[in-house]
């Protein structure tokens, strides 16, 4: 099960990286988000899985696809100047980072101990637990997040409106 | 469950490897693609990788609800970032008629 969702996630992400058409890349990204939601389910966290599907696959991707279609920029424009050196350097950098980090994760003794001690499956996360923690311990953060969302909404309207 | 077994069957290391590879692909998207919308999607991918790592650690530390609350905050910030980022892309397109980040390198009109 895990390997299936991991494959969906990583293949979607790779498809997004390599796809020429921006809309198809966006749909590959939706596949990635569904894969991540599946991983959250396997992590005994259905609340996060539902939020992932509603917010990412639902709201954010609809926004992105809407803007892609509105700007009519389906294909990547031809490069002004070819930058082969920079591209190869960035590929090498990303590959080195990924390889090093994966090697670090696989050899870390602390992670191994945590993986063994956390082996028994905890009870599934419930909305009630999340809500209690959110409103009992992080009320200020919740209010700040609300104000931030309001500010972003006003900012987005102010940025896109031609003449206020 | 450690080592190769963890990667195949979903131990802590397996989730972390998936998160790291997702982050690397997101970073590669930001570095290699020139369309601003694609770069934006790469940033979203990196945010998702961070979420996977966060919730994986939470599950292996006994399923704490704090992590889910922070996940909630992270997606609130991601939604703000999506709204503002896309508004900026639309603004750029209005002024320059392009969504290519190379063509928008200078500040002068």
Contacts between the chains, C-beta under 8 A, distances in Angstrom:
chain1	res1	chain2	res2	distance
A	1	B	10	7.3
A	2	B	8	7.6
A	2	B	9	6.0
A	2	B	10	3.1
A	2	B	14	6.2
A	3	B	8	5.8
A	3	B	9	7.6
A	3	B	10	7.8
A	6	B	14	7.1
A	6	B	18	4.8
A	9	B	18	6.2
A	9	B	22	6.4
A	10	B	18	6.8
A	10	B	21	5.7
A	10	B	22	6.8
A	10	B	25	7.2
A	13	B	21	7.9
A	13	B	22	5.7
A	13	B	25	4.2
A	13	B	26	7.1
A	13	B	45	5.8
A	14	B	25	6.2
A	16	B	25	7.7
A	16	B	29	6.5
A	16	B	38	7.8
A	16	B	41	6.3
A	16	B	42	8.0
A	16	B	45	7.2
A	17	B	25	5.5
A	17	B	28	5.8
A	17	B	29	5.0
A	17	B	32	7.2
A	17	B	33	7.5
A	17	B	42	7.9
A	22	B	35	6.2
A	22	B	37	5.9
A	22	B	38	6.3
A	25	B	38	6.3
A	25	B	41	6.8
A	26	B	41	6.8
A	29	B	41	5.4
A	29	B	44	7.3
A	29	B	45	7.2
A	32	B	22	7.6
A	32	B	45	6.8
A	32	B	48	7.3
A	33	B	48	7.1
A	36	B	22	7.8
A	36	B	48	5.4
A	36	B	51	7.3
A	36	B	52	6.1
A	39	B	15	6.8
A	39	B	18	6.9
A	39	B	52	6.0
A	40	B	52	7.8
A	40	B	55	5.9
A	42	B	10	5.9
A	43	B	15	7.2
A	43	B	55	5.2
A	43	B	56	6.1
A	43	B	58	7.6
A	43	B	59	4.3
A	44	B	59	5.7
A	44	B	63	6.0
A	45	B	55	5.6
A	45	B	58	7.6
A	45	B	59	6.8
A	45	B	63	7.8
A	45	B	68	6.4
A	47	B	68	5.7
A	48	B	51	7.7
A	48	B	55	5.7
A	48	B	68	5.6
A	48	B	71	5.3
A	51	B	71	7.2
A	51	B	72	6.9
A	51	B	75	6.3
A	52	B	51	7.8
A	52	B	75	7.9
A	55	B	75	5.0
A	55	B	78	7.7
A	55	B	79	6.5
A	56	B	44	7.5
A	56	B	48	7.2
A	56	B	75	7.3
A	56	B	78	7.8
A	59	B	79	6.7
A	60	B	44	6.7
A	60	B	78	7.0
A	60	B	79	6.5
A	60	B	82	4.8
A	63	B	82	5.7
A	63	B	83	7.2
A	63	B	86	6.0
A	64	B	37	6.7
A	64	B	40	7.1
A	64	B	41	6.5
A	64	B	82	7.2
A	64	B	86	6.9
A	67	B	37	6.7
A	67	B	86	4.8
A	67	B	89	6.5
A	67	B	90	6.5
A	68	B	37	5.8
A	70	B	90	7.5
A	71	B	37	7.7
A	71	B	89	7.4
A	71	B	90	7.0
A	71	B	93	5.1
A	71	B	99	6.0
A	73	B	35	6.7
A	73	B	37	6.9
A	73	B	93	7.6
A	73	B	99	4.7
A	76	B	33	7.0
A	76	B	34	6.2
A	76	B	35	5.0
A	76	B	38	7.4
A	76	B	100	7.6
A	77	B	34	7.3
A	77	B	35	7.4
A	77	B	98	6.5
A	77	B	99	7.7
A	77	B	100	4.6
A	77	B	103	7.4
A	79	B	34	6.6
A	79	B	102	6.9
A	80	B	100	7.4
A	80	B	102	5.0
A	80	B	103	6.1
A	81	B	102	7.2
A	87	B	31	8.0
A	87	B	32	6.2
A	90	B	28	7.2
A	90	B	31	3.9
A	90	B	32	6.4
A	91	B	28	7.0
A	91	B	31	8.0
A	91	B	32	7.2
A	93	B	31	7.8
A	94	B	24	5.3
A	94	B	27	5.4
A	94	B	28	4.6
A	94	B	31	6.8
A	95	B	24	7.8
A	97	B	24	6.2
A	97	B	27	7.3
A	98	B	20	6.2
A	98	B	21	6.2
A	98	B	23	8.0
A	98	B	24	3.7
A	101	B	20	4.7
A	101	B	24	7.8
A	102	B	17	5.5
A	102	B	20	5.7
A	102	B	21	7.4
A	105	B	13	5.6
A	105	B	16	4.8
A	105	B	17	6.0
A	105	B	20	6.7
A	106	B	3	7.0
A	106	B	13	6.1
A	106	B	17	7.6
A	111	B	12	6.1
A	111	B	13	6.2
A	111	B	16	7.1
A	112	B	2	5.0
A	112	B	13	7.8
A	114	B	12	6.1
A	114	B	57	7.9
A	114	B	60	5.5
A	114	B	61	7.3
A	115	B	1	6.4
A	115	B	2	5.7
A	115	B	6	6.2
A	115	B	11	5.0
A	115	B	12	3.9
A	115	B	13	6.2
A	115	B	60	6.3
A	116	B	1	7.7
A	116	B	2	6.9
A	117	B	60	7.9
A	118	B	12	6.7
A	118	B	59	7.0
A	118	B	60	3.2
A	118	B	61	6.0
A	118	B	62	6.7
A	119	B	1	6.5
A	122	B	59	6.4
A	122	B	62	5.3
A	122	B	63	2.9
A	123	B	63	6.4
A	124	B	63	8.0
A	125	B	63	6.3
A	125	B	65	6.6
A	125	B	68	5.6
A	129	B	65	4.4
A	129	B	68	7.8
A	130	B	65	5.4
A	130	B	68	4.9
A	130	B	69	6.2
A	130	B	72	7.3
A	132	B	65	7.4
A	133	B	65	4.2
A	133	B	66	6.1
A	133	B	68	7.7
A	133	B	69	5.2
A	134	B	69	5.0
A	134	B	72	6.9
A	137	B	66	7.7
A	137	B	69	7.7
A	138	B	69	5.5
A	138	B	73	7.8
A	141	B	69	8.0
A	141	B	73	6.1
A	145	B	72	7.8
A	145	B	73	5.7
A	145	B	76	4.3
A	145	B	77	7.6
A	148	B	76	6.7
A	148	B	77	7.0
A	148	B	80	5.5
A	149	B	76	6.1
A	149	B	79	6.7
A	149	B	80	6.0
A	151	B	80	7.6
A	152	B	79	7.4
A	152	B	80	3.6
A	152	B	81	7.9
A	152	B	83	4.8
A	152	B	84	5.5
A	153	B	83	6.6
A	155	B	83	7.6
A	155	B	84	5.6
A	155	B	87	7.0
A	156	B	83	4.3
A	156	B	84	5.9
A	156	B	86	7.5
A	156	B	87	4.2
A	157	B	87	8.0
A	159	B	84	7.3
A	159	B	87	3.9
A	159	B	88	6.4
A	159	B	90	7.5
A	159	B	91	5.3
A	160	B	87	4.9
A	160	B	90	5.2
A	160	B	91	6.6
A	162	B	94	7.8
